[in-house]
Amino acid sequence: MNEHSIFLEKTDKMQAHLDSFIVDGSDHELFIASYLHGHFDIAVAAVEKLIEDGNKNPLLSLKETLEWQLEKAFQNNELNQQDAEQVTQLFAELFKL
């Protein structure tokens, strides 16, 4: 299995985990998952472009891209501190799947 196939399989699992909050999560958990999901979709699209350009470690690139996006969003006070911490926890969970 090549890196792109591994990337697609892993991101599908991550997407399914985020989507699981639609059915199983509280309203607040859905908010947190939806917030992260928006950043996730943008990051995946950016990494897909990097893969086309020859990126050899797309999962690391995805993690770094998401970290950068979230750091920027938190610096802009897009979320309160508690919500930012919950997004960070969910972000960490995604990369343990």
Secondary structure, 3 states (H helix, E strand, C coil): CCHHHHHHHHHHHHHHHHHHHHHHCCHHHHHHHHHHHHHHHHHHHHHHHHHHCCCCCHHHHHHHHHHHHHHHHHHCCCCCHHHHHHHHHHHHHHCCC
